[in-house]
Amino acid sequence: MKTQPMACRLGCGACCIAPSISSPIPGMPNGKKAGERCIQLDERNLCKLFGDASRPKVCSDFSATLDVCGTTNAQALALITELEELT
């Protein structure tokens, strides 16, 4: 697949579950492990820190692309999990 910017699918949450995050997150001072749900992801899979200055830089720098997020939420979780395992 070719890298193509896309709008983030609201309620997906794959980027808040699949990757490890080494920087501190409010409520998770040691970051999070790969596959662990971020404590800041609400029940609708929306980030509670979106637009907040306390949101980790790695999170705000993430850009949804077709090659990383695919065309469905399940595909995004699978693709991001695979990328995490490769790195």
Secondary structure, 3 states (H helix, E strand, C coil): CCCCECCCCCCCCHHHCCCCECCCECCECCCECCCCCCCCECCCCCECCCCCCCCCHHHHHCCCEHHHHCCCHHHHHHHHHHHHHHC
